[in-house]
């Protein structure tokens, strides 16, 4: 809901939050409040608004008629250059022959729209979705009347979701060319010196690790400087300020930056959006540029509350299409079991075994196309390798469909190998001036997605492949960071390149999803390199990480789940020893950690022995029984030390699944308690362990402990369950838990009706 209150004060509300800003007498937008919903802002406005009776000493004053207002010491909706605001500008321009930079944007008007105001540009960006009854949009206009540059700010309130999004458009209404040097999507100013931020950083195979920093005087930033959003730093971040928790995000899949700073007068200033280091955008007269959409979430219930709001917003207002509310299929992927060693007969055997263990689809990963026997050739040649598939992909697809499985293929459409027919035919489609002098990465190069002919070719090639081979499922990968930025088709200003590349990617994805509305696209970029809201607008799920080691993946899952729901997190059961770490982890723990998300299997399956088949059957049957909960439940991390405890519960906590995982076995231990913090105190529960598979020898030596209890919800939450002792060098007794290094249990906790 949007209200224009007294004294040019704007009140944006959702079901539980208020966002207040006011237009000063000088025409600048002063931020007043973002937090828990206020009953009557008019009655408290004079009390909560900063007074500005005197500007700090040595201030630069923007308006001679308002000498008490220092923009550098005012909470603002946006910052600019040249008028005494020295914080990181949300918008910066240069204009004229000498590239002047001063920008003085003042309020000139507003409009309120029912529903969402959509992007206008042909460079269409993904945007949140909602019905007219679920959202309202404020359009508020500012203008530099001397230079005729206009800034239009859009705020959209999602009432039930408790989310506000914002974005902006810059319009050149002057008679000369200007250059947009930066345009962030969001800004948040707070009067505090105590704020902290939580960011999600890492590298390949250890994405989205949780990093916590105090925001102190000075500035620091997190960023991506590639064409991927989230190997180094995810676009999402938290700001914690006393009792207030803010979660910010960006609906964008490319180079982004979030800057955190604090002034000498205790003003904390945050901007986030497109990375200015990878951006500049010339605007001729009448042209405009639109920023990606920023997402803002406030919670008075801490990180858990903000996480839950983010999960629901992603599920309802970001994801779309037929797969949005469906249970995600359990796919079998050929990669870690077979790598490049695949052919028609082998795939048929793998598919039959995948069907027998309960998989619902088969993804043929790398190695099916061109002359692809290793990673040095054939990217771009998206047709079947006839030495491996002499009957063609259509025949293999038909056989897989005959088994009742979905048919999937791995592709990397943005890349091209130096040794490929595509590069020989279209050398000018490759990013970079000369192959001989280009940097080397992953034995591949990137196609120039800023070009419409390249966009059209990728869309047409994939469409033909999907139609001919009756493809149900695409794993869309991207494994090469950009270098040697050069386009053989003039682009005008290379500051446009990174953004045009990403909008080109979105155009391709939009074309494919519109042509094939039932197609399932699983996003992937070296694993979790593009885990962001932009990709989730087109992909029902994203591969969380190339790291399939279940112990390493604990941190990846926990960081990712602080922002994104488990229903979009692709995870897998993979072989042991793990390919990346050589760590040996038992099959049950590999499964127990992978069930928290969209489960896949990527193991050797051409020759399954009876014991493995029985174990996989048991695991998959359990997963299918609880898949609705495991994909759409409320996820919590209770502990993460040597003992890891995760829980996931349905909306009323009548069913809960808890992971208990032990990283290292300890000697000479005693009793330990397990508390379930999400339990409903008014319920009675049945608590029992999932039956894990044991061989006949294991079952005879160390049978699974018969741990099963009836317990009240309040006792479960506050008193805890005293678990059966572990075997720890003090002699084995019947009924003991036997857990070595990297061992785990899944506990099922169900409400029981009291007669």
N, C-alpha and C positions, 0 to 999 in steps of 0.2 A: 504494500500500500504506500502511496506517495501523497504527502500533504504539504502545501505551502502555508506556513504558519505566519505569525506576525513578524514584522521587521525583516522581511525577506529571508526567513528561516525555513529550510527544507527539512522535513522529517520523513525519512524512509523507514518503514517498519516491515518486519516479518512477524510470524506468530510469537516469537520470543525475543526479538532484538529490535533496537532502535539505532538509527544512524542519523546524526544531526549535523548540518552545516548551515552557515549563514553568509549572505553577501554583505561585506563591509560597506561603509559609506564610500569608500574608494573604488568599489566594484570588484574586490578580490574575494574568493570563496574561502572562508575561514572554517576549518574543521572544528567541531565542538565536542562530539561524543559518538562513540561506537561501542555498544555494549548491551547489557540486559535491557529489555523493553521498559520504557518509561511510560507511566500512566498518562501524565499530562505535562508534556515538555514546556508548554507556555508558562506554567506556574513556576517552573524551576530554571527557566532559561537565563535570567539575570544572575542567578546564583552559580550556575555551572559554567557559564561562558567566561573566558579570560577577559580582564578589564582593560588592559592597554592604556593605563593612565600615564605611563611614561615609557619611552623606548629605552632599551639598554644603552649604556654609554658607548659611544663610537658607532652607533647604528647608522646605516644608510637608509634614508627615508624615501620611499617610492613616490609618495604623493604629497606635495607641498601643503595641501589643505588638510592632511591627516598626519600631523607630525609625531603623533604618539605611536603610530603603527610601523613597526619594523617587520618586513616580510621574513627576514632571517630568523626572527624570534616569534613567528606566528604559526600556529598549526594550520596548514593549508591543504586544500584538495589537490593542488598541483603546484609545482615549483618551476620557475623559468629563470632565465639569465638576464642580467643587466639592470635590475631594479633593486638591488640590495639583498636579494635572497641568494645566499652562497651555499645552500644545500644542493645535493645532486639534483639537477633539473629533471623533471618528468618529461619536459619537452624542450628541445633546443633547436634553433634554426640558424641559418646564415642567409643573407640576402644582399643584393646589390653587388656592384663591381668589386667592392672591397670586403665582401663577406661579413658585413656587420652581424652582431649576435643579439643585441638587445631585443627583448620581446616583452611587451606590456599588455597582457590579456585582461580585459575587464568584462564583467557581466553585461549582456545585452538582452537576454530573454530566455524563455523556457517553453517546453510543451510536455504534456503527459500523455502517454500512449497505453492503451489496454494491451496486455500481452507483451511480446518481445519485438523490439525494433530490429529488423534484420540488416545485415551488411548490404552495402550497395555496390561494392567494388567487384570488378570481374575477377580480381585476385581473391576469390572467395575463401574465407577462413571458416573452420568449424565453429559452431556456436551452440550454446546450451539450448535445449528445447523445452517447451511448456505450452499448455493450452492458454487461451486468453484469460480464463478464470484462475489460472495458477500463477500469473506473473503480471507485473506492471513495470513500465519503463519511463524514467525521467530523461528527457533530452534538454540539456542546459547549454547555452551558447555563450562563449566569450570571444572578444575580438580585440586585436590591436588596431585601433582606429587610424593610427598614423601609417602603419605598414600594410593594413588591409589583409591581415592573416587571421583566420578564424579557427577556434578550437571548439569542437562540439563534444561534450561529455555525455555518455549514456550510462545510467544506473538502472539495472533491472533487479527488482525484488521478487524472490521466489518465496511466497508466504509460508506454505507448509514445510518447505525444505529448510527454512531459516538460513538462506543464502542470499547474498547480494553480489551481482556481477557488475563489472564496469569496463568500459572501453572508450576509446576516443577517436575522433576524426579531425585531421588538420586539413583546412581548405585554403588554397592560395587564391585570394580575391584581389591581389594586386595586379599591376601591369608589368611585373618583372618576374624572372625566375627566382625561386628560392630553393634552398636545400634543407631538408629535414635531417638533422644530424643525430637526433635521438627522439624516440617517442615511446616511453614506457606506458604500460596499460593500467597500472595501479600505483597509488601512493597512500601511505598511512603515516600520519604524524601523531605522536603521543608525547604528553608532558611527563616524562619519567626518566630516571637514571638507573632503574632497576630491571629493565627488560632483558630477557634472554631470547635467543632464537634457537630453534632446532632445525637443522638442515639434513639433507639426505644425500650423502656423497660417497665416492668410491672410485672404482675403475672396472674394467672388464672382469667379470666373474665375481665381483664383490660390490655389486651395485647397492645404492640406497642404504648404506650404513648410517646409523643415527649419530649425528655430531651436534653437540650442545655448546653454545658460546654465549657469554655475556656481551651485550651491546654496550660498549663503553665509548668514551670520547674519541673521535676519529671516525674512520670509515673502513669497512671491508665488504667484500662481495663474494658471492658464489656465481658460477657461470658455466655455460657450455659455449665453446667457440668452434664447434663442428656443425655438421648438418644433422646431428642427433641431439636429443634433449637431455639424456639422463644417464650416461655412463659416469661422467665426472660429478654432476650435481643435478638432481631432479628439480624441476621448476617449482615444486611445492615446498613450503616451509611453515613452521610454527613461530609465533611470537608469544611469549609468556610474560605477563606483566601483573604480578601479584595474583589476584583472584581471577583475572581475565585471561582467556586463551583465544588466540586468533590463529586460524589456519588459512593460508593464502595459496593460490595455485594459478596456473596459466594454461589456457587452452591453446597450446602451441607445441610443435614437435621439432623446432630447430634451435638455433643459437639464442640463448636467453641469459638474463642476468638479474640478480636481486642484490641490491645494495643496502647495507645496514649502517647507519651512522648516528652519531650523537653530537650535538653542538656543545659549545662551552657553557650554554645557559640551560642545559638539561632537556633539550628537545630531541627526542628520538625520531628519526626520519627513515622511512623505508620506501623504496621504489622497486618495481619489478616489471619485466616485460622483455621485449626484443633486446638482444645484446647490442649495445651501441658500438662495440668494437667491431662488429660484423655488419654494420648498417650505415647507410646514408641514402637519402631518397630525394632526387630532384623533383620539384613540382613546377611545371609551367603554369601560367595564369589559368584559372578555373579548375586545375587538377586538385585531387585530394588523396589522402592516404588514411587507411583505417588500421588501428592497432588490433592485435589479438584480444580476446576477452579474458579479463582477470576475474578470479573467483575469490570471494571473501566470506569467511565463516567465523562467527563468534560463538563461544560457549562459556557459560558460567559453571560448567560441570567438568572443567579441566580437559586434559588430552583425550580421555575416553569419550567425553561428550562431543568434542570437535571431530574425532575420528568417526563416530557413528553418523554424524551429520554429513560428513564427506562421503562416506560409503553410500548413504541413501541418495545423495545428490548425483553421484556418478551413475548409480543404477537407474534412476528415474529420469534425470535431466541431461545426461551426457550420452549414454549409450542409446542406441536406436535400432530399429529393424526387427526382423522376426526372431532373432536370437536373444533379444534383450532380456526377456523374462523366462526363457526356456532353461531347463537344466542343460549344462554343457556336456557334449559327448565325451566319452572316455576313448581317446585315440591311442593307437599303437604306432610309434614312430620308429623307423628303421635305422636311425643314425647310430646310436651308441651300441647297437647290437651288430651292425653290419658295415657301417661307414660306406665306402664307395663300392664294396664288394656285393653288388646286387645284380640280379638278372630276372628274367621272366619266371623261370621255374622256382628260383629262391623266393621271390615275392609271393608266389602262389602258396608255397609251404608256410611262409611266415603268416600270410593272411589266414590260412586255415587254423593255425595254432593261436593266432590272436583272437579269432572267433571262439575257439574252444575255451579260452580262459575268461571270456566275457567282455572283450574289447568291443567297441561300437564303430570303430573306423580304423583305417590303415593309412598312414602318411608315408609315402615314399620320399625319403629325404634326398640329400645330395647324391648325384651319380647317375641319374636317369636320362640325361639329355646330352646332345652334341656328342663330343668325343671325351666325355668327362670320366676319367679314371683316377684323377687326383685333383687338387685345387689349383692347378696351374693353367687350366684351359677351359674354353667352351661357355663361360658365362655370357649370356646374350643369345646363345643358340638354343632357343626354347622349343626343341622338337626332340622326339624320342631317339635315344641311341639304339639303332637297329641291330647292333651286335648283341646288346643286352636284351632288347625287347623286339625280336624279329616279327612278332605278331602285332606290334604297335600298342600304344597306351590304351586305345579304345578297347582292345581285347582284354588287357589286364584289368581295366576299370570294370568291364562287364563281369569278369570272374569275381572281383571283390564285391561288386553289387549283388551277384548271385548268392554270396555268403550272407547277405544282409548287412554288410558293412558300408560305411561312408568311404569314399575314395578321396584321398588327399595327396597333394604334391607340394614339395618344397621349391620355392623360387627365390631368386634374388634379382628382381627386375631392374633395379637401379644401377647394377654393376655390369661390367663387361671385361672379359679376359683379353690380354694382348693377343694371345693365340685363340682367335675365334673368327668365325665367318662374319659376324656382325661388325667387328672392328675393322676388318679388311674392306668391307663394303662401305662403311660409314665412319672413316677415321675422324671426321669433323664433329661427330656426335660425342666425342670423349672430352671430358673436362681436362684442360691442360694445353699448353701451347705446342710442346713437342714431347713425344713419348720418350725419346732418348734422354731428355733432361728432367722429366717429371720425377717426383719422389715416388718411392715404391711402397706399396701397402697391400698386404694380403694377396699378392699375386694378381691384383685386379685393379681396375680403374672405375671411375664413376661416369655414367652417362649424364649429359647436360640436360637436366630436367627443367631448365629455364626456357628451353626451346619447345615450341608447340609441336613441331614435327616429331620430336622424341617422345613427348607426352602421348601423342596420337598413336605412335608405333607401339609403345608399351601397352596401351589400353587395347589396341586391336590384336596384338599378339597374344596377350593373356586371354582376351575374350575368345579367340579362336581355339586356344588350348582348352579352356574350360568347356566350350561347346562340344568339341570333337571328342574329348576324353571323358565327358560327363563328370567333371570334377566337382566335388561337394565342399572341399576344404582346401584352403591355400595357407601354407606357412610362408609369410612374406618376410624375408630376411634382408638385412643390409649390414655389410661387414667392413666397410671401408670409410675411414674418416677422410674428409676432403683435404686436398692439397693442390698447389699449382692452379689456383682459380683463374681460369681463362675460358672464355666462350668463343667459338669460331663464328658465332653469329653475334654481331655487335649488340651490346647490352646497355651502352650509354654511360653507366656508372657502376663500377664493380661493388659499390656499397649496396646495390640492389640484389646482388647475386644470391646470397644465402636465403633471403626472404622469398625471392622468386622461385628458387629451387623447392622450398617447402610448399608454396602454393601450387607449384606444378605437381608435386607428389599428391597433394589433396585433390587436385583435379582428376588425376588418374584413379585414385581410390573412389572418388565420388562417381566416376563413370562406371567403374567395375561394379560397385555395390548397387547402382541403379539398374544396370543391365541384368544382374544376377542377385536379386533380393534374398534368395535362400542360401547363397554362398556364405560359408563360414571362413573369415579371414583371421588367422592368428598372427598378430603383429610380432615382429622379432627384429632386433638390430644388434648383432653380436650378443644375443641374449636380451638383456633389459635396457638396451641403449636408447630406445624410444618408448619408455613407459610413461605416457603422459595423456592428458585429456584430449589432445588433438587426435591421436591415434585411436583412442577409445571411442571416438565418434564414428569410426568405421570398422573397428575390430571388436568382436565380442570378448576376446581375451588377448593377452600379450604374454609372450614367453618371459618369465620373471628373470631368468639368468641362464647363461650357458653353464654355470656352475651347478652340477647336479649332486655334488657331495652333500649329504643331508645335514652334516654338522656345520659346514660353512654356510649352508643355505638358511640356517636358523636366523642369523642376523639379517639376511636379505629379506626373508619373509616378514620379520618383525618390522623392519624399516618401511617396506612397501605397504604393509597393512596399516601403518599409521595414517595413510592417506587414501589408499585404494582398496576396494572390497575384494575378498577372496574369490568372488565370482569372475574376476577378470585376470586372475593370476595363474598362468600356465606353469605347472610343476610336473616333475616326472620321477618315476622309479627307474633307476639306472643300474648298471652293473657294479659289482664290487670285486676287486679293488677299484676305487673311483679313478676314472681316466685322468682327472686333473690333479688330484692330491695323493693318489695311491693309497688312500685310507681304506681300511677294510671295515665295513659296517654291515651288520646282519640285515637280512632282507626285511624283517619285520620293522626295524627302525627306519629303513629307507621308505617303507610304505607309510608308517605312522606319521612321518613328517610331511610326506607328499599329499596326504589326504586333505590338508588345509589349503584348498584351492581347486583349480581345474586339473584333475588328475590325468596324467598320461603315463604310458609305459614306453621305455626305450631300452630294451634288453635283447639279448640273443634269444631268438625264438624259432629258428629253423628246426632245431632238434630239442624239444622239451622232454625232460624225463618226468616220470610220474610224480615225484615229490615236488618239483618246481611247479608243475601244472596244478597240483592240488593246492599249493600255497597261493599261487596267483588267483585261482578260483575263489578261495576263501577271502582273500583281500578284496577282490573286486565285488564280490557279493555284499560284503560289509559296506563298501563305499557306496554302492548303488542304494542300499537300504537307507543310508544317511546322507545322500548326496544333496538333497534340498537344504539340510542344515549346514553341511560343510561348505556349500557355495554361497549361501545367503544368510547365514547366522551372524550373531554378534560376537566378534573375535576379541579376545583379551590375552595379553601377556602378563601373567601373574609373577613369574620369576624368570630370571635369566642369569644364572651363575653356573656352578657345576651342575646344579639341578635346574632344569628348564620345565616350567609349567605353563601350558597354553590351555585356554578354554574357548569353546564356541557354544553358544546357546541360541535357542529360538526366542521369539519375541516375549514370551511369558516365562521363559526359563523352565518350562516343563520337561524339556530334553536338553541335556548338556553332554558334550564330549570333552574330555580332558586328556591332554598329552602330558605324560610324565616321562622326561628324558634325562638320563644320567650321562654326562660327558666322560667322567673318569670314575672307575670303581675305586672305592676306598677300603682300607684294611681296618678291621676291628671297629666296625660301626655298630650303632644300636638302633632303637626305634626312631621313626620319623613321622611327622604329621603332614597330611595333605589337606589344605583348606580350599574350598571352592567359593570364591568371592562373589560369583554371579548367581549363586543359589537364591531361590525365593524362600525367605524365612518362614513363610506360612505353609509351605508344602511338606509332604512326606515323600522321601525319595528312595529308590532302589539303586544301589551303587554296585557295579560289577565291572570286571575287566573284559576287554575283547579277547576272545579265544584266539591266540596266535598259533600259527602252524609250528609243529614240532615233528622232527623225524622220529621214527620208532625208537632209536637209540636215545635221543634227547628226552623223549617222553618217559622212557624207562629210568633214566638217571636223574633227571630234574624236571618232573612234571610241573606244568603251570600251577602256580599257587591258587587255591580256591578262594579268592578274595571277593566276597560278596556280602553287602550289608544293607539293612534298612536303617534309615537315619532321617531325622527331621531336618528341614532346610536351615533352621537357625543353628543347629548343632554342626551341620556341614560347613556353614559359613564361618562360625565363630569358634567352635571347639575343634573342628577338624577330625579327619579319620586317621587313626593310628594304623599305619600300614604294617603289614607283616614284615618282620625283619629280613634284611638281605643276607645272603651268604657273603661273608667278608673275612674268611680265614678262621672262623671260630667253630667250624664243624657244620656240615649240612644236616638239616632236619627236614622231614617231610613237611611240605607247605611253605617252605621258605621261598622268597623271591630270589631268583638267580639272574643277576644283571651284571654284565661285564662293562668294559668301556663302550660308550656310544650305544647303550641299550635303552629300551623304552617300553612303555605300556600305554595303551589307550584305555581310558575308563569311560563307561557309559553310565550316565546318571539320569534316571527317568522318574518323573512324578508318578506316585501310586495313589489310587483312591482309597481313602480310609473308610471302612464300612461302619 
